[in-house]
Amino acid sequence: MNEIYETETFSKIYAASDTREKQFIDNVKQQLRKTLNVGKPLRFDWFREKKFGKEYIF
C-alpha cells in the first residue's frame, strides 16, 4: 500500500474546499493508496491528471 503525503499549501486548499470536493479528494487518496495509476496519463505514464467535473484537481 502506498503512503499519501500532503503539502501545507494543499492542506490549506483542502480545508477551504466544499464537501463535494473533499469527498472527491478523499476518494482519489483511497485510489492512490491501492495503485498509483489513477487518472489520465499526460505524455508520461507517471504524470497524470484527475478532473473534478470540468475543473483540474491534480
Secondary structure, DSSP 8 states (H G I E B T S, - for coil): -------HHHHHHHHHS-HHHHHHHHHHHHHHHH-S--SEE-SSTT-EE-EETTEE--
